[in-house]
Amino acid sequence: MNRGKARQTIFADDRYFKAFITTLGEAHDRFGLDVIAYCLMGNHYHLFVKTPRGNLDRCMRHINGVYTQRYNRLKRTDGPLFRGRYKAIVVEADAYGLQVARYIHRNPIETTRPLVDSLEDYAWSSYPATINNEPSPPWLKPTLIYDLLGKRQRYAAYKSFVERGNDDTVQDFYGGKRLKAVFGRDDFVDDVAALIDADALLFNKAQGRLPTISAVVEGVAKHFGVTEQSILVSARGRVAPNIPRWVALHCCRDIGQQPLNAIAAAFNMGHVSGIYLATKKLNAAISSDARLRISIKRLVHTLHC
């Protein structure tokens, strides 16, 4: 991400937005940059990217440098455009990739004065392409988003996910006065810190208090008076709705912030898409059962303690 010097506007009209998007395509073609998601705002931009060649700095020098040249030609001015070097955050994609993409795509309405009524109407974000409302450029690679959601109805699933709004973890992370350099669970942050020998990277030790998968399953089993095995293994054939299993899956993802692959493995699932399907079923059950809704709120409070 980067911002205009002294918060100045860096995208004055459509020509500037298009020039930046052209520059993104060039970074893909020349340096192999994969853009998972992006959003261009008036005085700043957000990019969610992968660099298979390990060359982020080279990619960003091209994007910021070439766009500054194009901006100056359009504006008939000269000098630096951005307030300094770009800010980069390493993201544990499996645990927070969907949340980060959603945070980026929700930028146009998460402002004091929303820029659009509907996110799919904002032209300078990858969101319309990600939900298949418009053609996707060849350098846009939202595969990570789709893989985490599962392939069934992936466009509608992501749209529904984005419309639910940002969760507290992401809001707290991006709302801090000084953004941390790594966004992930403690063990991931520790691994990154060990790799680059930078103690300053340690992020939010309070996350260590988040419940583990086993703690969630134990708590849910006790709350509903069922066995842990009945939660971890889904019965085959036509059986009654397994609400405790749905609740446990929801809590592992949204409260424990556990990696989706780890949750799927623990619950004997073939694909992480089953987690989203279970959440969808749970939401439907909650909407028609006030007692269940209250019961789950009490359980969630217990797991947080």
Helices and strands as residue ranges (DSSP letters): E 2-3, G 5-7, H 14-31, E 34-40, E 44-50, H 56-75, E 90-91, H 93-105, G 119-121, H 127-130, H 143-149, H 154-163, H 168-175, E 182-183, H 186-196, G 199-201, G 205-209, H 213-224, H 228-232, H 243-254, H 260-266, H 273-287, H 290-304
